[in-house]
Amino acid sequence: MRSPRYRRRRGFTLVEVVATVAITALLAAITIPTVRGQLQTGEASALVSELENLQTAISTYKNDVGRYPNSIVYLSQLPVLASTVDGCGNALPQFQYNSYRGPYINRTIPAGTTQYVLYSGDTVLTTYQALSALNNTISINIKGVDSTVATLVDQAIDGTVNNGSGMVTWVNHGQSTELTYNIPTRTGSC
């Protein structure tokens, strides 16, 4: 029979467990902010790409049809002629309606809806401010953006961070931010 002194040791000591937990916590404290920052950078890049694609699609629509669309729904499908209006709210003539060569974006935006949701959960409003003599921009609003992502998008598009001016403007509403992408147009063009 063996004496109790020579029994095999089973399990870990308290010091070993505490050391392991401390090392794991330290690694997590270093890694998590880095990963979160990379995720935000990726989300900002995806949003910049989405906005630039919308701007290109709107410009292509304008080149084909001769007028700006009244809604970005027109970029994925053109409504029936009787209900189609331009960016100023005027009826679209038959010859311009026939010039439509869309869809101009791959994303399907169902007719009759006012928004679509990006992979990140941010909501893109599919109606934008109509053009007028006082407003020479088409504004696309995105709700639910993280404020850090809004800052990164502002930096990427405008080259500086100023939430109140430039092509990108944004307002922080507590836990979410509303970002507006302003696409300049020529004065008096619809």
N, CA and C atoms as an extended XYZ file, in Angstrom:
570
Properties=species:S:1:pos:R:3:atomname:S:1:resname:S:1:resid:I:1 pbc="F F F"
N         0.832       -1.171        0.000 N   MET     1
C         0.000        0.000        0.000 CA  MET     1
C         0.887        1.249        0.000 C   MET     1
N         0.456        2.230       -0.773 N   ARG     2
C         1.250        3.456       -0.870 CA  ARG     2
C         0.885        4.402        0.250 C   ARG     2
N         1.842        5.182        0.596 N   SER     3
C         1.549        6.171        1.638 CA  SER     3
C         0.922        7.392        0.989 C   SER     3
N         0.116        8.171        1.705 N   PRO     4
C        -0.582        9.343        1.166 CA  PRO     4
C         0.377       10.382        0.588 C   PRO     4
N         1.590       10.361        1.047 N   ARG     5
C         2.567       11.322        0.587 CA  ARG     5
C         2.916       11.170       -0.888 C   ARG     5
N         2.808        9.993       -1.411 N   TYR     6
C         3.238        9.734       -2.773 CA  TYR     6
C         2.079        9.645       -3.770 C   TYR     6
N         0.902       10.104       -3.396 N   ARG     7
C        -0.230       10.070       -4.337 CA  ARG     7
C         0.031       10.995       -5.516 C   ARG     7
N        -0.515       10.620       -6.642 N   ARG     8
C        -0.386       11.474       -7.819 CA  ARG     8
C        -1.254       12.713       -7.646 C   ARG     8
N        -0.732       13.789       -8.057 N   ARG     9
C        -1.457       15.044       -7.961 CA  ARG     9
C        -2.450       15.147       -9.108 C   ARG     9
N        -3.698       15.478       -8.822 N   ARG    10
C        -4.728       15.651       -9.842 CA  ARG    10
C        -5.211       17.083       -9.819 C   ARG    10
N        -5.511       17.623      -11.061 N   GLY    11
C        -6.049       18.972      -11.147 CA  GLY    11
C        -4.969       20.040      -11.104 C   GLY    11
N        -5.437       21.284      -11.013 N   PHE    12
C        -4.538       22.431      -11.009 CA  PHE    12
C        -4.611       23.125       -9.660 C   PHE    12
N        -3.543       23.780       -9.342 N   THR    13
C        -3.541       24.543       -8.088 CA  THR    13
C        -4.237       25.869       -8.328 C   THR    13
N        -4.598       26.522       -7.271 N   LEU    14
C        -5.271       27.816       -7.368 CA  LEU    14
C        -4.380       28.841       -8.065 C   LEU    14
N        -3.101       28.817       -7.807 N   VAL    15
C        -2.164       29.753       -8.423 CA  VAL    15
C        -2.128       29.546       -9.940 C   VAL    15
N        -2.149       28.316      -10.403 N   GLU    16
C        -2.133       28.032      -11.834 CA  GLU    16
C        -3.414       28.528      -12.515 C   GLU    16
N        -4.536       28.314      -11.868 N   VAL    17
C        -5.812       28.754      -12.430 CA  VAL    17
C        -5.863       30.281      -12.503 C   VAL    17
N        -5.462       30.964      -11.433 N   VAL    18
C        -5.479       32.426      -11.407 CA  VAL    18
C        -4.522       32.988      -12.458 C   VAL    18
N        -3.356       32.395      -12.616 N   ALA    19
C        -2.390       32.862      -13.622 CA  ALA    19
C        -2.962       32.697      -15.036 C   ALA    19
N        -3.615       31.577      -15.293 N   THR    20
C        -4.215       31.333      -16.610 CA  THR    20
C        -5.330       32.331      -16.906 C   THR    20
N        -6.192       32.584      -15.939 N   VAL    21
C        -7.275       33.551      -16.112 CA  VAL    21
C        -6.712       34.953      -16.341 C   VAL    21
N        -5.671       35.329      -15.614 N   ALA    22
C        -5.073       36.654      -15.770 CA  ALA    22
C        -4.456       36.819      -17.154 C   ALA    22
N        -3.775       35.807      -17.647 N   ILE    23
C        -3.166       35.877      -18.980 CA  ILE    23
C        -4.253       35.962      -20.048 C   ILE    23
N        -5.308       35.169      -19.912 N   THR    24
C        -6.417       35.192      -20.862 CA  THR    24
C        -7.099       36.562      -20.872 C   THR    24
N        -7.322       37.140      -19.704 N   ALA    25
C        -7.943       38.461      -19.613 CA  ALA    25
C        -7.056       39.523      -20.259 C   ALA    25
N        -5.764       39.431      -20.059 N   LEU    26
C        -4.834       40.388      -20.649 CA  LEU    26
C        -4.859       40.285      -22.181 C   LEU    26
N        -4.833       39.065      -22.700 N   LEU    27
C        -4.899       38.875      -24.156 CA  LEU    27
C        -6.221       39.386      -24.730 C   LEU    27
N        -7.325       39.150      -24.022 N   ALA    28
C        -8.628       39.635      -24.472 CA  ALA    28
C        -8.663       41.162      -24.468 C   ALA    28
N        -8.091       41.778      -23.448 N   ALA    29
C        -8.070       43.238      -23.343 CA  ALA    29
C        -7.267       43.863      -24.478 C   ALA    29
N        -6.273       43.156      -24.963 N   ILE    30
C        -5.462       43.661      -26.065 CA  ILE    30
C        -6.136       43.385      -27.407 C   ILE    30
N        -6.743       42.216      -27.561 N   THR    31
C        -7.279       41.773      -28.847 CA  THR    31
C        -8.639       42.367      -29.189 C   THR    31
N        -9.555       42.431      -28.249 N   ILE    32
C       -10.931       42.843      -28.539 CA  ILE    32
C       -11.016       44.251      -29.137 C   ILE    32
N       -10.345       45.268      -28.583 N   PRO    33
C       -10.431       46.592      -29.225 CA  PRO    33
C        -9.858       46.604      -30.649 C   PRO    33
N        -8.823       45.837      -30.882 N   THR    34
C        -8.231       45.769      -32.217 CA  THR    34
C        -9.209       45.146      -33.206 C   THR    34
N        -9.839       44.055      -32.809 N   VAL    35
C       -10.804       43.387      -33.678 CA  VAL    35
C       -12.001       44.295      -33.926 C   VAL    35
N       -12.499       44.958      -32.889 N   ARG    36
C       -13.642       45.864      -33.047 CA  ARG    36
C       -13.294       47.006      -33.991 C   ARG    36
N       -12.097       47.546      -33.872 N   GLY    37
C       -11.660       48.615      -34.757 CA  GLY    37
C       -11.590       48.162      -36.207 C   GLY    37
N       -11.124       46.940      -36.434 N   GLN    38
C       -11.056       46.402      -37.785 CA  GLN    38
C       -12.454       46.178      -38.357 C   GLN    38
N       -13.383       45.724      -37.515 N   LEU    39
C       -14.766       45.533      -37.960 CA  LEU    39
C       -15.401       46.865      -38.355 C   LEU    39
N       -15.150       47.912      -37.564 N   GLN    40
C       -15.692       49.232      -37.883 CA  GLN    40
C       -15.079       49.785      -39.171 C   GLN    40
N       -13.786       49.553      -39.364 N   THR    41
C       -13.130       49.991      -40.592 CA  THR    41
C       -13.722       49.266      -41.793 C   THR    41
N       -13.975       47.977      -41.656 N   GLY    42
C       -14.590       47.205      -42.731 CA  GLY    42
C       -16.002       47.671      -43.028 C   GLY    42
N       -16.768       47.952      -41.986 N   GLU    43
C       -18.138       48.450      -42.176 CA  GLU    43
C       -18.119       49.812      -42.867 C   GLU    43
N       -17.178       50.678      -42.479 N   ALA    44
C       -17.067       51.988      -43.114 CA  ALA    44
C       -16.702       51.846      -44.588 C   ALA    44
N       -15.791       50.939      -44.905 N   SER    45
C       -15.405       50.715      -46.305 CA  SER    45
C       -16.591       50.211      -47.124 C   SER    45
N       -17.371       49.309      -46.553 N   ALA    46
C       -18.553       48.786      -47.246 CA  ALA    46
C       -19.573       49.902      -47.472 C   ALA    46
N       -19.745       50.773      -46.492 N   LEU    47
C       -20.700       51.871      -46.620 CA  LEU    47
C       -20.233       52.887      -47.661 C   LEU    47
N       -18.947       53.192      -47.677 N   VAL    48
C       -18.399       54.099      -48.694 CA  VAL    48
C       -18.632       53.502      -50.080 C   VAL    48
N       -18.386       52.214      -50.223 N   SER    49
C       -18.605       51.539      -51.502 CA  SER    49
C       -20.076       51.595      -51.914 C   SER    49
N       -20.976       51.351      -50.968 N   GLU    50
C       -22.419       51.416      -51.247 CA  GLU    50
C       -22.818       52.818      -51.717 C   GLU    50
N       -22.329       53.846      -51.040 N   LEU    51
C       -22.665       55.222      -51.403 CA  LEU    51
C       -22.089       55.602      -52.764 C   LEU    51
N       -20.858       55.191      -53.039 N   GLU    52
C       -20.251       55.487      -54.332 CA  GLU    52
C       -20.977       54.743      -55.457 C   GLU    52
N       -21.418       53.503      -55.191 N   ASN    53
C       -22.196       52.762      -56.184 CA  ASN    53
C       -23.523       53.451      -56.475 C   ASN    53
N       -24.181       53.946      -55.420 N   LEU    54
C       -25.434       54.681      -55.623 CA  LEU    54
C       -25.199       55.951      -56.434 C   LEU    54
N       -24.114       56.663      -56.142 N   GLN    55
C       -23.813       57.889      -56.885 CA  GLN    55
C       -23.551       57.567      -58.360 C   GLN    55
N       -22.791       56.514      -58.619 N   THR    56
C       -22.524       56.109      -60.002 CA  THR    56
C       -23.813       55.711      -60.710 C   THR    56
N       -24.670       54.976      -60.011 N   ALA    57
C       -25.944       54.546      -60.595 CA  ALA    57
C       -26.832       55.744      -60.913 C   ALA    57
N       -26.877       56.724      -60.020 N   ILE    58
C       -27.679       57.929      -60.254 CA  ILE    58
C       -27.130       58.702      -61.452 C   ILE    58
N       -25.811       58.812      -61.563 N   SER    59
C       -25.203       59.514      -62.701 CA  SER    59
C       -25.478       58.776      -64.012 C   SER    59
N       -25.401       57.459      -63.993 N   THR    60
C       -25.671       56.668      -65.193 CA  THR    60
C       -27.134       56.799      -65.602 C   THR    60
N       -28.037       56.759      -64.622 N   TYR    61
C       -29.464       56.970      -64.895 CA  TYR    61
C       -29.663       58.330      -65.560 C   TYR    61
N       -29.032       59.358      -65.003 N   LYS    62
C       -29.150       60.726      -65.539 CA  LYS    62
C       -28.630       60.778      -66.972 C   LYS    62
N       -27.501       60.111      -67.245 N   ASN    63
C       -26.956       60.097      -68.605 CA  ASN    63
C       -27.893       59.397      -69.588 C   ASN    63
N       -28.525       58.306      -69.155 N   ASP    64
C       -29.418       57.557      -70.039 CA  ASP    64
C       -30.757       58.270      -70.248 C   ASP    64
N       -31.396       58.643      -69.147 N   VAL    65
C       -32.760       59.168      -69.196 CA  VAL    65
C       -32.782       60.683      -69.431 C   VAL    65
N       -31.734       61.366      -69.021 N   GLY    66
C       -31.683       62.815      -69.214 CA  GLY    66
C       -32.156       63.605      -68.011 C   GLY    66
N       -32.626       62.917      -66.993 N   ARG    67
C       -33.085       63.553      -65.756 CA  ARG    67
C       -32.697       62.678      -64.574 C   ARG    67
N       -32.693       63.298      -63.398 N   TYR    68
C       -32.391       62.527      -62.198 CA  TYR    68
C       -33.616       61.733      -61.753 C   TYR    68
N       -33.403       60.577      -61.145 N   PRO    69
C       -34.551       59.800      -60.659 CA  PRO    69
C       -35.185       60.463      -59.441 C   PRO    69
N       -36.457       60.229      -59.238 N   ASN    70
C       -37.159       60.769      -58.088 CA  ASN    70
C       -36.905       59.937      -56.835 C   ASN    70
N       -36.508       58.695      -57.025 N   SER    71
C       -36.263       57.787      -55.910 CA  SER    71
C       -35.199       56.787      -56.343 C   SER    71
N       -34.413       56.287      -55.407 N   ILE    72
C       -33.425       55.292      -55.807 CA  ILE    72
C       -34.071       53.946      -56.115 C   ILE    72
N       -35.365       53.819      -55.870 N   VAL    73
C       -36.089       52.626      -56.327 CA  VAL    73
C       -35.968       52.536      -57.848 C   VAL    73
N       -35.953       53.689      -58.551 N   TYR    74
C       -35.842       53.726      -60.006 CA  TYR    74
C       -34.525       53.108      -60.494 C   TYR    74
N       -33.540       53.006      -59.622 N   LEU    75
C       -32.250       52.447      -60.019 CA  LEU    75
C       -32.297       50.931      -60.160 C   LEU    75
N       -33.241       50.292      -59.486 N   SER    76
C       -33.348       48.837      -59.597 CA  SER    76
C       -34.503       48.419      -60.498 C   SER    76
N       -35.507       49.265      -60.636 N   GLN    77
C       -36.634       48.985      -61.535 CA  GLN    77
C       -37.373       50.285      -61.817 C   GLN    77
N       -37.799       50.435      -63.037 N   LEU    78
C       -38.529       51.641      -63.415 CA  LEU    78
C       -40.019       51.391      -63.269 C   LEU    78
N       -40.724       52.245      -62.528 N   PRO    79
C       -42.172       52.080      -62.392 CA  PRO    79
C       -42.883       52.303      -63.738 C   PRO    79
N       -44.155       52.016      -63.770 N   VAL    80
C       -44.925       52.233      -64.993 CA  VAL    80
C       -44.891       53.713      -65.371 C   VAL    80
N       -44.997       53.982      -66.645 N   LEU    81
C       -44.851       55.349      -67.170 CA  LEU    81
C       -45.770       56.348      -66.482 C   LEU    81
N       -46.999       55.990      -66.218 N   ALA    82
C       -47.965       56.927      -65.647 CA  ALA    82
C       -47.525       57.474      -64.293 C   ALA    82
N       -46.719       56.704      -63.535 N   SER    83
C       -46.332       57.153      -62.194 CA  SER    83
C       -44.881       57.609      -62.105 C   SER    83
N       -44.171       57.637      -63.226 N   THR    84
C       -42.754       57.980      -63.207 CA  THR    84
C       -42.558       59.486      -63.291 C   THR    84
N       -41.843       60.011      -62.309 N   VAL    85
C       -41.523       61.440      -62.281 CA  VAL    85
C       -40.018       61.605      -62.121 C   VAL    85
N       -39.518       62.795      -62.472 N   ASP    86
C       -38.093       63.057      -62.342 CA  ASP    86
C       -37.755       63.586      -60.951 C   ASP    86
N       -36.507       63.983      -60.770 N   GLY    87
C       -36.042       64.463      -59.476 CA  GLY    87
C       -36.718       65.710      -58.971 C   GLY    87
N       -37.387       66.459      -59.850 N   CYS    88
C       -38.116       67.660      -59.449 CA  CYS    88
C       -39.601       67.399      -59.268 C   CYS    88
N       -40.025       66.166      -59.511 N   GLY    89
C       -41.436       65.818      -59.363 CA  GLY    89
C       -42.260       65.989      -60.624 C   GLY    89
N       -41.610       66.298      -61.752 N   ASN    90
C       -42.318       66.461      -63.031 CA  ASN    90
C       -42.482       65.097      -63.713 C   ASN    90
N       -43.566       64.949      -64.460 N   ALA    91
C       -43.801       63.702      -65.191 CA  ALA    91
C       -42.669       63.465      -66.190 C   ALA    91
N       -42.247       62.212      -66.296 N   LEU    92
C       -41.180       61.851      -67.219 CA  LEU    92
C       -41.775       61.594      -68.607 C   LEU    92
N       -41.331       62.343      -69.645 N   PRO    93
C       -41.875       62.142      -70.993 CA  PRO    93
C       -41.574       60.740      -71.530 C   PRO    93
N       -42.386       60.289      -72.466 N   GLN    94
C       -42.275       58.939      -73.047 CA  GLN    94
C       -40.871       58.662      -73.593 C   GLN    94
N       -40.287       59.608      -74.364 N   PHE    95
C       -38.983       59.356      -74.985 CA  PHE    95
C       -37.886       59.179      -73.923 C   PHE    95
N       -37.991       59.893      -72.795 N   GLN    96
C       -37.003       59.729      -71.734 CA  GLN    96
C       -37.256       58.430      -70.971 C   GLN    96
N       -38.503       58.111      -70.786 N   TYR    97
C       -38.866       56.841      -70.150 CA  TYR    97
C       -38.303       55.669      -70.959 C   TYR    97
N       -38.393       55.757      -72.273 N   ASN    98
C       -37.896       54.694      -73.147 CA  ASN    98
C       -36.374       54.597      -73.163 C   ASN    98
N       -35.689       55.634      -72.679 N   SER    99
C       -34.223       55.632      -72.639 CA  SER    99
C       -33.665       54.876      -71.434 C   SER    99
N       -34.531       54.432      -70.552 N   TYR   100
C       -34.107       53.684      -69.353 CA  TYR   100
C       -33.391       52.402      -69.782 C   TYR   100
N       -32.171       52.181      -69.259 N   ARG   101
C       -31.398       51.006      -69.596 CA  ARG   101
C       -31.010       50.219      -68.342 C   ARG   101
N       -31.789       50.386      -67.288 N   GLY   102
C       -31.492       49.761      -65.996 CA  GLY   102
C       -31.742       48.280      -65.992 C   GLY   102
N       -31.552       47.642      -64.891 N   PRO   103
C       -31.272       48.244      -63.587 CA  PRO   103
C       -29.832       48.762      -63.490 C   PRO   103
N       -29.654       49.771      -62.671 N   TYR   104
C       -28.363       50.422      -62.512 CA  TYR   104
C       -27.631       49.946      -61.259 C   TYR   104
N       -28.318       49.222      -60.417 N   ILE   105
C       -27.696       48.606      -59.245 CA  ILE   105
C       -28.164       47.160      -59.164 C   ILE   105
N       -27.355       46.313      -58.558 N   ASN   106
C       -27.692       44.894      -58.428 CA  ASN   106
C       -28.679       44.631      -57.304 C   ASN   106
N       -28.740       45.512      -56.366 N   ARG   107
C       -29.634       45.346      -55.225 CA  ARG   107
C       -31.070       45.573      -55.666 C   ARG   107
N       -31.958       44.683      -55.251 N   THR   108
C       -33.372       44.868      -55.559 CA  THR   108
C       -34.007       45.713      -54.465 C   THR   108
N       -34.615       46.795      -54.856 N   ILE   109
C       -35.334       47.656      -53.926 CA  ILE   109
C       -36.797       47.559      -54.310 C   ILE   109
N       -37.607       46.899      -53.506 N   PRO   110
C       -39.011       46.704      -53.884 CA  PRO   110
C       -39.749       48.028      -54.060 C   PRO   110
N       -40.558       48.092      -55.113 N   ALA   111
C       -41.375       49.286      -55.354 CA  ALA   111
C       -42.349       49.452      -54.201 C   ALA   111
N       -42.631       50.686      -53.847 N   GLY   112
C       -43.574       50.962      -52.771 CA  GLY   112
C       -42.936       50.960      -51.389 C   GLY   112
N       -41.651       50.629      -51.288 N   THR   113
C       -40.986       50.665      -49.992 CA  THR   113
C       -40.252       51.984      -49.852 C   THR   113
N       -39.893       52.307      -48.636 N   THR   114
C       -39.178       53.559      -48.414 CA  THR   114
C       -37.768       53.328      -47.911 C   THR   114
N       -37.365       52.068      -47.773 N   GLN   115
C       -36.034       51.811      -47.235 CA  GLN   115
C       -35.578       50.395      -47.554 C   GLN   115
N       -34.275       50.196      -47.458 N   TYR   116
C       -33.724       48.845      -47.478 CA  TYR   116
C       -32.634       48.783      -46.421 C   TYR   116
N       -32.269       47.584      -46.007 N   VAL   117
C       -31.347       47.404      -44.892 CA  VAL   117
C       -30.050       46.800      -45.406 C   VAL   117
N       -28.936       47.393      -45.010 N   LEU   118
C       -27.629       46.871      -45.360 CA  LEU   118
C       -27.295       45.665      -44.485 C   LEU   118
N       -26.258       44.924      -44.851 N   TYR   119
C       -25.851       43.750      -44.076 CA  TYR   119
C       -25.552       44.093      -42.619 C   TYR   119
N       -25.113       45.321      -42.394 N   SER   120
C       -24.714       45.733      -41.046 CA  SER   120
C       -25.902       46.107      -40.172 C   SER   120
N       -27.092       46.129      -40.761 N   GLY   121
C       -28.282       46.520      -40.022 CA  GLY   121
C       -28.624       47.991      -40.179 C   GLY   121
N       -27.755       48.755      -40.874 N   ASP   122
C       -28.033       50.162      -41.123 CA  ASP   122
C       -29.158       50.264      -42.150 C   ASP   122
N       -30.044       51.234      -41.973 N   THR   123
C       -31.192       51.402      -42.850 CA  THR   123
C       -30.938       52.535      -43.834 C   THR   123
N       -31.039       52.233      -45.126 N   VAL   124
C       -30.882       53.237      -46.173 CA  VAL   124
C       -32.274       53.668      -46.605 C   VAL   124
N       -32.553       54.963      -46.513 N   LEU   125
C       -33.842       55.472      -46.960 CA  LEU   125
C       -33.799       55.620      -48.471 C   LEU   125
N       -34.774       55.048      -49.150 N   THR   126
C       -34.751       55.044      -50.605 CA  THR   126
C       -35.424       56.253      -51.222 C   THR   126
N       -35.932       57.139      -50.406 N   THR   127
C       -36.430       58.405      -50.947 CA  THR   127
C       -35.443       59.475      -50.536 C   THR   127
N       -35.236       60.414      -51.375 N   TYR   128
C       -34.318       61.490      -51.031 CA  TYR   128
C       -34.944       62.813      -51.404 C   TYR   128
N       -34.324       63.871      -50.914 N   GLN   129
C       -34.886       65.195      -51.143 CA  GLN   129
C       -34.977       65.481      -52.637 C   GLN   129
N       -36.143       65.932      -53.072 N   ALA   130
C       -36.312       66.295      -54.477 CA  ALA   130
C       -35.470       67.532      -54.777 C   ALA   130
N       -35.058       67.653      -56.008 N   LEU   131
C       -34.262       68.797      -56.426 CA  LEU   131
C       -35.135       70.046      -56.495 C   LEU   131
N       -34.535       71.172      -56.240 N   SER   132
C       -35.234       72.451      -56.362 CA  SER   132
C       -34.210       73.536      -56.664 C   SER   132
N       -34.684       74.725      -56.879 N   ALA   133
C       -33.767       75.834      -57.157 CA  ALA   133
C       -32.849       76.102      -55.971 C   ALA   133
N       -33.328       75.833      -54.760 N   LEU   134
C       -32.535       76.081      -53.564 CA  LEU   134
C       -31.666       74.895      -53.179 C   LEU   134
N       -32.030       73.724      -53.646 N   ASN   135
C       -31.331       72.519      -53.241 CA  ASN   135
C       -30.734       71.849      -54.468 C   ASN   135
N       -29.447       71.973      -54.647 N   ASN   136
C       -28.780       71.365      -55.791 CA  ASN   136
C       -28.039       70.098      -55.410 C   ASN   136
N       -28.621       69.354      -54.506 N   THR   137
C       -28.025       68.079      -54.113 CA  THR   137
C       -29.115       67.025      -54.023 C   THR   137
N       -28.708       65.789      -54.231 N   ILE   138
C       -29.549       64.644      -53.947 CA  ILE   138
C       -29.013       64.076      -52.646 C   ILE   138
N       -29.862       63.936      -51.656 N   SER   139
C       -29.425       63.478      -50.337 CA  SER   139
C       -29.943       62.071      -50.069 C   SER   139
N       -29.026       61.177      -49.717 N   ILE   140
C       -29.382       59.810      -49.351 CA  ILE   140
C       -29.116       59.662      -47.864 C   ILE   140
N       -30.136       59.276      -47.108 N   ASN   141
C       -30.015       59.162      -45.650 CA  ASN   141
C       -29.828       57.715      -45.233 C   ASN   141
N       -28.942       57.508      -44.254 N   ILE   142
C       -28.694       56.175      -43.712 CA  ILE   142
C       -28.819       56.288      -42.202 C   ILE   142
N       -29.727       55.480      -41.643 N   LYS   143
C       -29.965       55.514      -40.201 CA  LYS   143
C       -29.353       54.293      -39.537 C   LYS   143
N       -28.919       54.465      -38.297 N   GLY   144
C       -28.411       53.346      -37.511 CA  GLY   144
C       -26.911       53.149      -37.599 C   GLY   144
N       -26.196       54.115      -38.147 N   VAL   145
C       -24.750       53.996      -38.300 CA  VAL   145
C       -24.070       54.257      -36.961 C   VAL   145
N       -23.045       53.493      -36.668 N   ASP   146
C       -22.223       53.723      -35.476 CA  ASP   146
C       -21.455       55.037      -35.681 C   ASP   146
N       -21.291       55.831      -34.618 N   SER   147
C       -20.641       57.141      -34.768 CA  SER   147
C       -19.189       57.021      -35.225 C   SER   147
N       -18.504       55.960      -34.822 N   THR   148
C       -17.129       55.755      -35.285 CA  THR   148
C       -17.118       55.467      -36.781 C   THR   148
N       -18.072       54.666      -37.241 N   VAL   149
C       -18.188       54.365      -38.669 CA  VAL   149
C       -18.525       55.643      -39.439 C   VAL   149
N       -19.412       56.481      -38.910 N   ALA   150
C       -19.759       57.747      -39.567 CA  ALA   150
C       -18.522       58.627      -39.707 C   ALA   150
N       -17.701       58.666      -38.683 N   THR   151
C       -16.460       59.442      -38.724 CA  THR   151
C       -15.525       58.910      -39.803 C   THR   151
N       -15.394       57.578      -39.881 N   LEU   152
C       -14.523       56.968      -40.886 CA  LEU   152
C       -15.037       57.218      -42.307 C   LEU   152
N       -16.363       57.155      -42.495 N   VAL   153
C       -16.956       57.428      -43.813 CA  VAL   153
C       -16.729       58.893      -44.186 C   VAL   153
N       -16.938       59.795      -43.245 N   ASP   154
C       -16.711       61.223      -43.474 CA  ASP   154
C       -15.259       61.465      -43.888 C   ASP   154
N       -14.328       60.851      -43.186 N   GLN   155
C       -12.901       60.988      -43.497 CA  GLN   155
C       -12.592       60.439      -44.887 C   GLN   155
N       -13.165       59.292      -45.230 N   ALA   156
C       -12.875       58.657      -46.517 CA  ALA   156
C       -13.427       59.459      -47.693 C   ALA   156
N       -14.620       60.014      -47.554 N   ILE   157
C       -15.253       60.714      -48.680 CA  ILE   157
C       -14.848       62.187      -48.739 C   ILE   157
N       -14.885       62.873      -47.599 N   ASP   158
C       -14.588       64.308      -47.585 CA  ASP   158
C       -13.107       64.623      -47.369 C   ASP   158
N       -12.349       63.661      -46.870 N   GLY   159
C       -10.936       63.897      -46.593 CA  GLY   159
C       -10.698       64.583      -45.262 C   GLY   159
N       -11.762       64.903      -44.554 N   THR   160
C       -11.675       65.538      -43.246 CA  THR   160
C       -12.909       65.134      -42.453 C   THR   160
N       -12.838       65.292      -41.151 N   VAL   161
C       -13.987       64.954      -40.320 CA  VAL   161
C       -14.653       66.248      -39.860 C   VAL   161
N       -15.826       66.508      -40.429 N   ASN   162
C       -16.628       67.650      -40.040 CA  ASN   162
C       -18.074       67.233      -40.262 C   ASN   162
N       -18.745       66.837      -39.198 N   ASN   163
C       -20.068       66.241      -39.348 CA  ASN   163
C       -21.141       67.205      -39.846 C   ASN   163
N       -20.851       68.486      -39.954 N   GLY   164
C       -21.868       69.446      -40.357 CA  GLY   164
C       -21.748       69.958      -41.776 C   GLY   164
N       -20.681       69.592      -42.495 N   SER   165
C       -20.538       70.089      -43.861 CA  SER   165
C       -19.819       69.064      -44.726 C   SER   165
N       -19.880       69.293      -46.029 N   GLY   166
C       -19.250       68.387      -46.979 CA  GLY   166
C       -20.277       67.466      -47.625 C   GLY   166
N       -19.792       66.504      -48.398 N   MET   167
C       -20.696       65.550      -49.036 CA  MET   167
C       -21.326       64.625      -48.008 C   MET   167
N       -20.616       64.386      -46.906 N   VAL   168
C       -21.137       63.538      -45.838 CA  VAL   168
C       -21.402       64.408      -44.623 C   VAL   168
N       -22.635       64.385      -44.157 N   THR   169
C       -22.978       65.045      -42.896 CA  THR   169
C       -23.633       63.994      -42.015 C   THR   169
N       -23.507       64.155      -40.718 N   TRP   170
C       -24.114       63.182      -39.815 CA  TRP   170
C       -24.448       63.810      -38.477 C   TRP   170
N       -25.483       63.239      -37.858 N   VAL   171
C       -25.960       63.711      -36.562 CA  VAL   171
C       -26.032       62.514      -35.636 C   VAL   171
N       -25.453       62.662      -34.458 N   ASN   172
C       -25.469       61.581      -33.479 CA  ASN   172
C       -26.735       61.697      -32.633 C   ASN   172
N       -27.513       60.622      -32.588 N   HIS   173
C       -28.748       60.577      -31.809 CA  HIS   173
C       -28.589       59.606      -30.641 C   HIS   173
N       -27.586       59.781      -29.829 N   GLY   174
C       -27.361       58.870      -28.707 CA  GLY   174
C       -26.643       57.614      -29.155 C   GLY   174
N       -27.370       56.495      -29.233 N   GLN   175
C       -26.733       55.229      -29.577 CA  GLN   175
C       -26.633       54.980      -31.073 C   GLN   175
N       -27.317       55.763      -31.882 N   SER   176
C       -27.209       55.592      -33.328 CA  SER   176
C       -26.989       56.947      -33.987 C   SER   176
N       -26.509       56.895      -35.194 N   THR   177
C       -26.184       58.105      -35.934 CA  THR   177
C       -26.910       58.079      -37.268 C   THR   177
N       -27.384       59.235      -37.710 N   GLU   178
C       -27.986       59.352      -39.033 CA  GLU   178
C       -26.986       60.055      -39.937 C   GLU   178
N       -26.598       59.371      -40.997 N   LEU   179
C       -25.614       59.877      -41.929 CA  LEU   179
C       -26.330       60.287      -43.218 C   LEU   179
N       -25.956       61.425      -43.780 N   THR   180
C       -26.538       61.898      -45.035 CA  THR   180
C       -25.421       62.070      -46.053 C   THR   180
N       -25.618       61.475      -47.215 N   TYR   181
C       -24.665       61.581      -48.316 CA  TYR   181
C       -25.273       62.526      -49.341 C   TYR   181
N       -24.612       63.666      -49.562 N   ASN   182
C       -25.121       64.712      -50.447 CA  ASN   182
C       -24.392       64.659      -51.794 C   ASN   182
N       -25.138       64.334      -52.842 N   ILE   183
C       -24.563       64.251      -54.185 CA  ILE   183
C       -24.882       65.552      -54.903 C   ILE   183
N       -23.855       66.325      -55.255 N   PRO   184
C       -24.118       67.603      -55.922 CA  PRO   184
C       -24.643       67.404      -57.344 C   PRO   184
N       -25.537       68.286      -57.765 N   THR   185
C       -26.079       68.282      -59.125 CA  THR   185
C       -25.885       69.665      -59.719 C   THR   185
N       -26.125       69.776      -61.002 N   ARG   186
C       -26.022       71.086      -61.647 CA  ARG   186
C       -27.238       71.926      -61.317 C   ARG   186
N       -27.055       73.206      -61.162 N   THR   187
C       -28.154       74.121      -60.857 CA  THR   187
C       -29.225       74.028      -61.929 C   THR   187
N       -30.458       73.872      -61.460 N   GLY   188
C       -31.602       73.854      -62.362 CA  GLY   188
C       -31.818       72.555      -63.109 C   GLY   188
N       -31.027       71.530      -62.847 N   SER   189
C       -31.241       70.269      -63.554 CA  SER   189
C       -32.143       69.357      -62.741 C   SER   189
N       -33.009       68.667      -63.424 N   CYS   190
C       -33.934       67.746      -62.759 CA  CYS   190
C       -33.600       66.349      -63.172 C   CYS   190
